[in-house]
Amino acid sequence: MIEKMKKVTLVCLASERQSAVTALQKLGTVHILPTVAPQSEELQELDRQLENLNRVINYFSDLRLKKTDWEKQAGFSPEKALQDACAALQQLKANDDRLAVLEPAIERLTPWGEFSPEVLERLQAAGWHYALCSNSSGQLPELPENCYCQLVQQSKNGCHFLVLSQDSLAELDLPEEKFSHGRDLGALRREQQALLAQQQLLRQQLANLAGAHSPDFLNYQQQLERRKAFAQARDGMGLSGQELAYMHGYVPSAKLDELRASAYRHGWAIRHEDADPEDLEVPTKLNIPKRFRMAQLILDFIGILPGYNEVDVSVSLLLFLSLFCGMLVGDAGYGLLFCLLGLYLYRRTAARHGNLEPIKLLLLLSSCILVYGMLSGNWFGLPSHRLPLFFRGIPWLRDDVDAANAKLLCFFIGAFHLSLARIWAAIISANLRQAIGNVGWAIFLWANFFTVKMLLISGGTLGPVVKGMYIFSTVLILVCAVNWRDFGDIIYTPFNFINSLVDVLSYIRLYAVGLSSFCIAESFNAMSMQVWHSSPWLIPVGILVIFCGHCLNVALAGMGVLVHGIRLNTLEFSGHIGLEWGGKPYQPLAE
């Protein structure tokens, strides 16, 4: 459920702003809403440091460091190390920019070879005019008698030559080359080598910092973020005259008494009221039951949160995503391997008193994959007739017996899932008219299920009961779910009827993706068998084909869960319940 929030206003002496924010930080329950735009030199400096630190940490994350014993710096200072790392990154960029200029310059000078530009300067001082020319045709130009031409290099891409004359060469229209970065090839190459050596040294220094002190940088990042939150809360307080300062914020209703007690101890004035559900600034704090806390991991991974005035569907999301995961992967062999991996990780993590929620989520999803794979008789894509009788599953779900049953199950789940959203929306509706409209949509969705069953599975015609469901639900929708004063709502109503049918049909993806996973596994198994039968010496190659093929299939199945399983929950289901995922996370000022 979404915890109820109280909007609070705290008033203190302007001279006690620092101590007031410190006390609130220790309390750790108030979500601060800046009254004025926070501005200060300290805040600007913290922003600059965090920007530099994030750039350094991102660079560290891109490094592929080998596991080794990195030597930690004695008396390590994160501030000094951050300055050194930023200076190294800045120098790396400057060197890369210079190398990007040197490379084409060296490439243009290479056909001329290494020569001293002083030679050309002496010629010019002696009264000789010169031109360094190139011709892609490979032919030397016809020159007057007082001109001398010296071929420097001939290649399939053309020729390079030097033209000398005591007269001006401006009127000859020669294909002269211009070198904007100098003509000393040796000097450019030496500069390039020096820059490359410096780049290697700088990268090694950064790698040493990353290998030995990455946790220290992450801790420093958290410290800076806490200091920034503190400065924002302090500088975001409004002032009333010269003596009073005030701030606004939100606190969970269950924590209000703690805040009032703290205000009494510190001599603050406090005003509180129920948060307005229409206020877009109210943060959302989910209170998920302990056994379903795994749902928070899914929401955090996707990066979505219901709004304060919306409904918490985290438990529903967890349950249906687990079901969809089982059907989308649908291989008992994969599920068994993931279960064993989850049990191993659970044992190790529990021994170290670590966070078990990700491991519990892995065990839940892999258990669903295992159960559905056992029911459908799918073990690593092996043909069912080669499996023992116990592992063949139930014939009703097996695709080789009757694929229509699995499709029917998908449509049934779709109608149930979407109608559940409509009934839920009816329960939380603001008035009876909206509730009746949502009930009408729920009935219409089940009528769609029977229509899809008739069109794609059983054939025949619609019975009088289904026709009656369509007529009854349509009347409810038109009377109670359409705003006849809104022209846009009227225009989109026919499309909403069509979309409801399409939404039920879209659940066929549960069958299609699961079938594609089975076909990929079966194909790699067949490829491996062909390799084995060709020669006994190729058995290791066949094993490698099976291993790589199933690894690829697992990766594709994981992508299918992320794309299709999450979509059905966050788009189709959310659209029918009216959930827009517009929530702001509850982030109290805390130590």
N, C-alpha and C positions, 0 to 999 in steps of 0.2 A: 504494500500500500504506500501511498504518498503521504508523508507526514505533514500535518497541519503546521503552518508557519504563522508567527506573530511578527508584525512590523513594529519595530521599536525605534524610539528616538531617545538618545542619551545626551544630557547637557552637563558640562563640567566647566571649571574655571579654565580660561584660555592658557593660563600659566601651567596647568596640569595636563595638557594634551599628551605629552610624552608618557607620563606615568599612567594616564587613563588607557592609552593604547596598549601599553605593556601589560596592564591588568587584564584587558580583554584578550590579549594574545595568550596569556596563561590560562584564562578561562576556556578558550577554544570552542565557543559555541555560536558566536555572532558572525553572520555573513555580512560584511561591511558593504554599504552602498555609498560611494563618494558623493558628498553634498556639492562640492565644487571640484573642478578639474585639478587633480593633485599636481603641483609643480614645485620643484626645489632643485638646488644644485646636487644634493645628495641623491635624489631620485634619478637625475640625468646621469650621474656617475654610475649608479647601479645598473641602469639600462645599458650603458656603454660596456660595462664589465660583463653583464649577462650576454650581450650580443657577441663579444669576443669569446667568451667561454663556450657558448653554443657552437660557434664556428670551430673552435679547437676540438670539442667533443665529437662533432660530426666528422671531422678529419680523422680522429682516432677510431671512430666506428667503421670507417672505410678501410682501415689497415687490416691486412691479413697477417696477424702476428702468430708466429710459431710458439708453442708452449716451451718456455725456458725460464731459467732463474734470472729475472731482471734485477739489476742492482739498484736498490733504492738510494735516493740522495739523502745524505745526512743533513739534518736540519731543514727538511723540505718545507718550503713556504708556498702555498697555492697562489698567493698574489704574485710573488716573484716568478714562479713557474709559468703563470698565465702570461705575464709580460714577455718572458723568453719565447714561449710558444707562439704568441701573436707576432713577435718580431721575426721568428723563423718562417712562419707562414707568409708574412708580407714579403720577406726576401725571396722565398720560393716563387711567389707570383711574379716579382720583378725579374727574377732570373728566367722564368718561363717566357715572359714577354720579350726579353732580350734574345733568348735562344730562338724564338719564333721569327725574329728579324734576321738573326745571323744565318740560319739554315738556308733560306733562299739566296742570301747574298753570297754565301760560300758556294752554293750550287752554280750560280752565274759565273763566279770567278774561276771555278775549277778547270774549265777547258783552257784557260789562259796560262795555267800553271802558276808557280810561285815566282814572283819577280818583285823587285824593289821599285816602288813608284818614283824613287829618287832618280832612277835612270831616265825616265820620261821627263822629269823636271830639268835634268841637265841638257837633254836634247832640246827642250823648249828654250832654255837659256841660251843655247848655242844658235838659235835661229831656225830650228826645225819645227815644223808643225806636224802633229801626229793625230791619228784616229784609230781607236780600237773598234774593229768592225766585225760583224757576223752576218752570214748569208745562209738561209735555210736551203737554197738550191744547190749549195756546194760548189758554185762557180765563182771564180775571182772576177771582179769587175774590170772593165777596160779603163785604164788610167792614162793621163797625159805622160809625156816623156820625162817631165821633171818630177814625177812621183815614183816612189819605190814601194813595193808591196811585199810583205813577208808573211808567208803562211805559217800560222802557229799550230793549228790542229785541224785535221780533216776527219770527219765521221759521217755516219749515215744520216745524222740529223742536220748536217750542213758543215760549214767551215768557219774558222775564226782566223782573222788576219790583221796585220798591222800595216797602216799606210803612213808613209813619211814624205814630206815635201817641204822645201824652203819657201814655197808660196802658200797662200791661204787655201785651206781645203773646204771653205764654207760653200763654194759654188759647185762642188762636185756631187752633192746630194748622196753622201756615203751612208750606208746602214750602220752608223756609229752607235755603240752601246754606251749608256750612261750608268755609272756606278755611284749610287747615292750614299752607300755605306763604306766608301773607301775601296782602294784597289790592292791593298796588301793582304793577299790570301793567307800568308803565314801568320800575320797578326790576328786575323779573324779566327783562324783555326786554334791558335793558342788561347784566345779569349773564350772560345767555345769549350775547349777542354777544361779551362779553369772554372767556368760556370758549371759544367757537368759534375766536376769534382766537388764543388761547393754544394750543389744540389744533393748529391749523395750523402754528404756530411750532415746537412740540415735534416734530411729525411731520417737518418740514423738517430739523430738527437731526438726528433719527435717520436720515433718508434720506441726509444728508451723511456721517454716520458709516459707514453701510452702503456707500455708493458708494465712499468713499475708503479705508476701513480694514477691510473684511470679511476680507481675507486675514490682517491683523494679529490680528483677533479669533480666527480659526481657529488661527493659530499659538499664540496665548496659551492657547487651549483645550487644545491638545496639551501645552503646558508644564505646565498645571495637572494634567492627567491623569497625566503622568509623576511630578510631585511627589506626587500622591495615591497612586500605586502604590508609590512609595518610602516614604511615611509608613505605608501599610498593612503593607508588608513589615517595616519597623522596629518598629512598635508591635504587630505580630502575633506577634513572637517570644516564646517562653516563657522563663521565668527559673527557674534551678535555684539556689536560695539567693541570695546577693548577688553572686556572682562570675561565674557562667556564664549564657549565653543560648543558645537553640537554636531552630532552625526546621526545618520539613519542606517538601519540594517534590518536583518531578518534573523529570527532565532526559532528553532523548533518549539512548539508549544510545551513539550515535555521538559525543555531546558529553561523555560521562562523563569521559574522560581529561583534557579541558580543565578541567573543574571540579576534578578531583583535583589537577591541577598548580597551580591557583589556590589551593586549600586548603593545599597544601604551602607555597606562597610566603607566605601570610598567617598561617600557624600555626593553622588551624582543624582541628578533628576532624571527620571525615566518615564516615558509614556509608551504604552503598547496597545495594539489593536489587531484584530484579525486581518490577515493579509487578504487583499482583494484578489479573487481568482482571475479577474481580467487584467491585473497588473502584470505586464510582461517581464518585470524585473524580479519577480518572486522566484527564488531558486527552488529546485526540485531535490528533495532528499527521499530516496527510496528506503523503505523498511521491509526488506525481503525476509521471509521466514528462513531460519538457519539452514534447513535441509535443502532450500532452493537458492542459496547464496551464489551458486555457480552461475545463475542467470546474470549476475552483475558483471562477470567476466565477459559474457557475450556482448552486453551493452557497451562495455568499455572498449572492446575490440572493434565493434562497428562504429563507435563514436556517436551514439544516439541516446536520447533521454526524453521521456515524456514530459510535457509541460506541466506546470503546477495545477492547471485547471483541467488536465486530461486524466486518463486512467492508467494505472500501473498494470501492464500486461507481462511483466517479467516472468512470472510462473508459467503462464500460457506459452510464452516464447520458448522457454526451456523445454517444456514437455513436447510441444509440436516439432521443434527443431530436432530433438532427439529422435522422434518418430520419422521425420523426413530424412535424417541422416541414415537411419537404418535402411530405409527403402532406396535411397539414392546410391548407397554403396552396395548393400545387399549381398555381401560375400562373407559367409561364416568364417572362412579361413582368415581373411583380413581382420575380422572382429576378434577372433581368438588371439591372434598375434598382438593386437592392440590391448586386449585385456591383460595378457601376460606382461606386456611392457608397462601398463598402468599399475599392476600389482607390484612389480619390481620398484617402480618409482615411488609408489605409495609407501612401501616399506622403508626405502632409503630416506625419503623426505620426513616421514614420521619419526625416524630415529634421530634426525637432526632438528626436530621441532620446527620444521619449515611450513610454508603455506601449502595446505593440502587441497585447496579449492580447485586449482587447475587439474590436479591428478584425479579428483572426483569427477570433474567434467569429462576427462578422457575416458574414465571407466564407464560412465553413463552412456556416452556416445558409442563406445566400442561394444558395450553390452547390447545396445539396440541393433547394431550391425550384426552381431553374432546371432541374436534371436531371430531376426528376420531372415538372415542367410540360412539358418537351420530350417526354418519353416518353408522356405522356397527351395531348399536342397541345392544351394550354390556354395561349393567349396573350391575356391581357386579356379573357377571356370571349368571344372572337370565335368564331363558328361555324366548325367545322373545314372545311366545304366551301368557305369563302372564303379559306382559307389555302393557301399554296404546299404542294406535296406533301411537301417536306422538313420542314415545320413541323407536319405533322399527327400526328406521333408514331407509335407502334406500335398497330395496331388492337386488340391484346389488352387494352390498358389504357384504351382510349377508352370513355367512358361511353355514347356514342351508338351504339357497335357492340354491346357486350355488358357491361352493368353488373355481371353476376355475377362476372366475372374480378377486377374491383377489390375486390369484397366478399370473394371468396375469398382474395385477397392479404392483406387486413386480418386475416382469421381465422388465416391461416398465420403472419403476423407475431406475432399474439397468442399462439398456441400455442408458437412458437419462443421468444419473449421469456420467457414464464412457465416453460416447461420448462427454459430456461437457468438461471433462478433456482433451480429445484429441483435441477438437477444441480450447480450451484455450491454450494448448501447441503449436498448429499450429500458433496462433496469436503471441505468444512471441518467436517463433522459430528464430534462428539466421540467417537462410537462407531459400530460397524458397524450396530447396530440403527437408529439415526437415519438413517444413510446409505441403508439399504435402503428405509426409509419414504419418503424424499424421491425416490428413484428410482421408487417406486410412484406417487407423485403426478405425476411427469413423464410416465410412461406414461399415466396417467389423463387428463392434459391433452391429449395427442395423440388419445386416443380421443374426447374432447370435440370436438376439431377435426373429426374425420370425422363425428361426429353432427351438428354444426352445418352442415357441408357438405351432408349428406343432407337435413336439415330445411329449409334456406333456399335451397339452390342447385340441387343435382342431383336431389333426390327419391329415391325408391326405399326400400330397407330396408338395415339394417346387415348387413354381411357377417360371416362367421365370424371373420375376423381381428380386426375391431373388437370383436366380442363377447368374443373371447379376451383382447384387451387389457384390456377392462373387468374381466373375471373375475380375471385375473392381478394387475392393479394393485390391485384392491379387496382381494384377499387380503394383498398386501404392506402396504397401508395399515393394515388392521385388525390385522395381527400386529405391525407394527414402528412405526407412526406414531401409534397411539392408546395413551394411558396409561390402562389399564383400572382403575387404582387412583384415578383422578381422575374423580369423577362429572361435573364440568363438561365435561371433555374428551369423555366418552362422549356427553353430551347434544348437544354442538355438532358431533359428527362427521357426522351426516346433513346438517346445514346446510353444512358444509365441502365435501361432495360437490356440493351444489347451487351453492355460490358459485364453485367451480372452473369450472363450465359458464358461469355468468354472467360471470366474468372474461374468458373467451375471447370471449364475445359482445360485451363492452364495447369491443373493439377496432374494432367497426364504426363508432365515432365518427370514426376516421381517414377513412373514406369519406364519412360524412354531413357532417362539417364542411367537407371539401374540396368536396363537391358544392354545399353552401350558398354557399360563396365564389364558385364559378363562376356559380351562378344569380343572385347579387346583381350581379356584374359584367355578366352578360348582360342583366339587367333595366335597368340604368342605360344600357347601350349602346343598347337598344331605345328607351328614353325619349329619349335624345339624338337618335336618328335621326328620331323623330316630330317633334321640335322643328325639326330641319334641314329636313325635307320640308314643314313648314307654311309657311315663308317663308325666303328667303335672308338676310333681315335678322336672323334669329334664330340664325344660325350661332354667333356668340359665346356666346349663351345655351346652345346645345347643347354647346359645348366646356366651358363652366363646369359643366354637369350631369355630363359624363364625368369631369372632374377631381374634383369633390366626391364623386361616387359611388365612384370608385376609391380615393380617400383614406379614405372611410368603410369600404370593404371591406378595405383594408389594416389599419386599426385593429381591425376585428372579427376578422380573421385572426390578428393578433398576440395578441388576447385568447384566441382559441381555442388557440394554442400554449401560452400561459401556463396555461390551465385544463386542457386535455385532455392535451397532451404531457407536462407535468410530472406530472400525476396518474397517468398510466400508469406512470411510472418510480418515483414516490415512494409510491404506494399499492399498485397491483396487483403490480408487480414486487417491491417491498420486502416486501409481505406474504408472498409465496411464498418469499423467501429468508430471512425472519425478521429483517428489518432494522427497527429501531424509531426510528432517527435520534435517539438520546438522548445524543449526544456533547457534551462541553464543549471549547471551543476551547483550543488550546495558546497561552497568553499569557505568555511569559517576561518577567521583569523586565528591562527594557532601556532604554537611553538613547533 
